[in-house]
Amino acid sequence: MTYSLSSHPKTLVLSNAKGRWHAADHAEYGATMNGVEAWAYAYHGDYIGYKQVTQKDIEQYDIVIANTQNLTEFVKFAEMRPAHTRWVMLIEGDGNDYLCLRPEIQRAIAVSDVVNCINRFSVPLFRELARGTDTVVEYIGIPYPLAGVRQYAIPIAQRLQASSKEAMICPFLLRRSSDYLVARDLGIRYYGYEKALLRKLSNIRELWRTKSLDKRFFARRAERLYGDPCLDVRLSTSIHNFFPDNAHAYLWLNLDPRYTWARYVLDAAALGIPIITTASTGHGEVLFPQTTLPTHFDLKTASELGKRLVEDADFYRSVAEYAAEGMTAYSAEAMTERLTALLFSS
């Protein structure tokens, strides 16, 4: 039976972050949002934290999109929902985190209408976990704020002609070193990030653990670890500063071993910046087929690709333009159309 709805079903997003808001109340955040909250903006809907939501709230919505950060609350409210409410389970984190059988995961799958995988390689695993249920498992992902991010893009020609080129190392420097090992071979400047040690009451445990009030505590630790005067270690800030701070970079390095949403790949494509990445990201082979590695261990090929991007302007341009053209499929319009059709086509 076909379920008839308007183009924007009334939609609620649930996650661990505290709060209760409507997309129109925080439109400025929607311009760069690509977490689970992006679904609230895509559907012009609402967001409520797991600790604030009530059964009465749930009853008002046609679609509830809930991530897997709080499975106890997830299952409780999914079981309470009225018959007309479609329930979407949005997978959180790395697909490898779900390889071991966990009763709470299988229960959450069983009470959902759709499991939305955020990495295309993980679909077979979740379909196997859903065997014996009526739950549909598909790779859809998260709506990408294409227009909001593209406003920060720098023309390719300007980056090609820059007198000083820089490579950005995507992961925090204390989390992974393989990207750095590639960056230092490219013959251009390179920089990376570490988190700031925040002097806030909510951060009291970390302040106690580090026994420091130095905002650059982790940055200094990275500087000591690498011992490379050519490595520029910067402090991470908000997502709103991320794009203006990094849109100028000549190329990005993201040798990610995880099977997750891999936002760096999407950000690079939206900005028209070549990124050297891995097949596990899922997006890499789609958007950057010429600069995607089979595994995160292939540092030799990564260095060769990086040097070619530095030396071959035509190659650089073709990589950047191909990725930018492929981003339409990740837009809010494309994503909501796919999910709505999946939920109400029968």
Salt bridges, closest charged atoms under 4 A:
ASP46 OD1 - HIS22 ND1 2.58
ASP57 OD2 - ARG20 NH2 2.99
GLU73 OE1 - LYS76 NZ 3.15
GLU79 OE2 - ARG107 NH2 2.30
GLU104 OE2 - ARG102 NE 3.26
ASP113 OD2 - ARG81 NH2 3.36
GLU128 OE2 - ARG131 NH2 2.65
GLU138 OE1 - ARG127 NH2 3.22
GLU166 OE2 - ARG189 NH2 3.31
GLU166 OE2 - ARG234 NH2 3.28
GLU166 OE1 - HIS248 NE2 2.75
ASP179 OD1 - ARG176 NE 2.77
GLU206 OE2 - LYS195 NZ 2.79
GLU206 OE2 - ARG209 NH2 3.25
ASP214 OD2 - ARG220 NE 2.62
GLU223 OE2 - ARG216 NH2 2.78
ASP232 OD2 - ARG234 NE 2.86
ASP256 OD2 - ARG258 NH2 2.83
ASP267 OD1 - ARG263 NE 2.92
GLU285 OE1 - ARG120 NH2 2.84
GLU304 OE2 - LYS300 NZ 2.66
ASP312 OD2 - ARG308 NE 3.71
GLU321 OE2 - ARG317 NH1 3.96
